[in-house]
Amino acid sequence: MTTHRAPKTAAGTATQPVERAVMAGLVLAVVAGVAWTAGMIYTLMEWPF
């Protein structure tokens, strides 16, 4: 009996850590962007007019 599964590629398991690293980088970038935006708002609110 033959199976109809697609053959596994050699890079199939190696992409998981790369994907995790990319996701961590994107999360850190979003956090840094939010912190920068909050800092700019705080600076503008405290700016002497």
Backbone as JSON, one array per atom type, in Angstrom:
{
  "sequence": "MTTHRAPKTAAGTATQPVERAVMAGLVLAVVAGVAWTAGMIYTLMEWPF",
  "N": [[0.85, -1.18, 0.0], [0.6, 2.15, -0.89], [1.61, 5.32, 0.36], [0.42, 8.69, 0.41], [1.89, 10.89, 1.18], [3.6, 13.99, 1.28], [7.03, 14.37, 0.47], [9.41, 14.98, 3.05], [11.24, 17.95, 3.45], [14.7, 18.9, 3.74], [15.12, 21.35, 4.89], [12.83, 21.78, 6.27], [12.54, 21.43, 9.08], [14.42, 23.17, 9.98], [13.56, 25.73, 9.63], [11.93, 26.5, 11.69], [13.27, 27.57, 14.13], [14.29, 29.89, 12.95], [12.0, 31.23, 12.19], [10.94, 31.71, 14.71], [12.86, 33.46, 15.73], [12.57, 35.63, 14.0], [9.95, 36.38, 14.62], [10.31, 37.13, 17.31], [12.0, 39.31, 16.94], [10.28, 41.04, 15.56], [8.33, 41.49, 17.52], [9.87, 42.77, 19.48], [10.54, 45.05, 18.03], [8.03, 46.27, 17.73], [7.42, 46.8, 20.43], [9.49, 48.58, 21.02], [8.82, 50.65, 19.28], [6.34, 51.48, 20.34], [7.18, 52.33, 22.86], [8.87, 54.43, 22.12], [7.02, 56.15, 20.9], [5.36, 56.73, 23.1], [7.23, 58.05, 24.69], [7.72, 60.33, 23.11], [5.19, 61.54, 23.16], [5.01, 62.07, 25.9], [7.15, 63.86, 26.12], [6.25, 66.0, 24.53], [3.97, 66.73, 25.97], [5.09, 67.69, 28.31], [6.54, 69.81, 27.45], [7.67, 73.13, 27.71], [5.56, 75.86, 27.08]],
  "CA": [[0.0, 0.0, 0.0], [1.41, 3.36, -0.98], [1.11, 6.5, 1.08], [0.41, 9.89, -0.43], [2.46, 12.0, 1.94], [4.64, 14.75, 0.59], [8.34, 14.13, 1.07], [9.89, 16.04, 3.95], [12.44, 18.63, 2.96], [15.75, 19.01, 4.75], [14.99, 22.65, 5.55], [11.53, 21.87, 6.92], [12.65, 21.59, 10.53], [15.38, 24.24, 10.28], [12.92, 27.03, 9.52], [11.22, 26.82, 12.93], [14.0, 28.53, 14.95], [14.41, 31.15, 12.22], [10.7, 31.89, 12.3], [10.82, 32.19, 16.09], [13.74, 34.62, 15.87], [11.94, 36.73, 13.27], [8.8, 36.82, 15.41], [10.83, 37.84, 18.48], [12.49, 40.6, 16.45], [9.13, 41.9, 15.26], [7.71, 41.89, 18.79], [10.75, 43.78, 20.08], [10.41, 46.29, 17.25], [6.75, 46.9, 18.08], [7.55, 47.33, 21.79], [10.36, 49.76, 20.94], [8.04, 51.71, 18.64], [5.34, 51.98, 21.29], [7.91, 53.07, 23.89], [9.33, 55.69, 21.53], [5.84, 57.01, 20.74], [4.97, 57.19, 24.44], [8.23, 59.03, 25.09], [7.48, 61.57, 22.37], [3.98, 62.15, 23.71], [5.37, 62.61, 27.21], [8.0, 65.04, 25.9], [5.4, 67.1, 24.04], [3.08, 67.15, 27.05], [5.87, 68.4, 29.32], [7.29, 70.88, 26.81], [7.19, 74.45, 28.17], [5.02, 76.67, 25.97]],
  "C": [[0.89, 1.24, 0.0], [0.76, 4.49, -0.16], [1.24, 7.71, 0.18], [0.9, 11.1, 0.35], [3.53, 12.7, 1.12], [5.98, 14.45, 1.25], [8.78, 15.3, 1.93], [11.16, 16.65, 3.36], [13.45, 18.73, 4.1], [15.63, 20.31, 5.53], [13.67, 22.79, 6.3], [11.61, 22.08, 8.41], [13.58, 22.74, 10.89], [14.73, 25.62, 10.23], [12.22, 27.44, 10.8], [12.0, 27.79, 13.81], [14.15, 29.89, 14.26], [13.11, 31.93, 12.33], [10.49, 32.45, 13.71], [11.68, 33.43, 16.31], [13.15, 35.84, 15.16], [10.75, 37.27, 14.06], [9.25, 37.59, 16.65], [11.34, 39.22, 18.08], [11.35, 41.56, 16.15], [8.44, 42.38, 16.53], [8.56, 42.95, 19.47], [10.66, 45.1, 19.34], [9.11, 47.01, 17.57], [6.82, 47.52, 19.47], [8.41, 48.59, 21.78], [9.62, 50.93, 20.29], [7.01, 52.32, 19.57], [6.03, 52.8, 22.37], [8.39, 54.41, 23.35], [8.17, 56.67, 21.37], [5.38, 57.57, 22.08], [5.95, 58.24, 24.95], [8.05, 60.36, 24.39], [6.23, 62.29, 22.87], [4.28, 62.78, 25.06], [6.2, 63.88, 27.06], [7.16, 66.23, 25.44], [4.46, 67.61, 25.13], [3.81, 67.99, 28.09], [6.64, 69.59, 28.76], [6.77, 72.24, 27.29], [6.74, 75.3, 26.97], [5.27, 78.13, 26.21]]
}
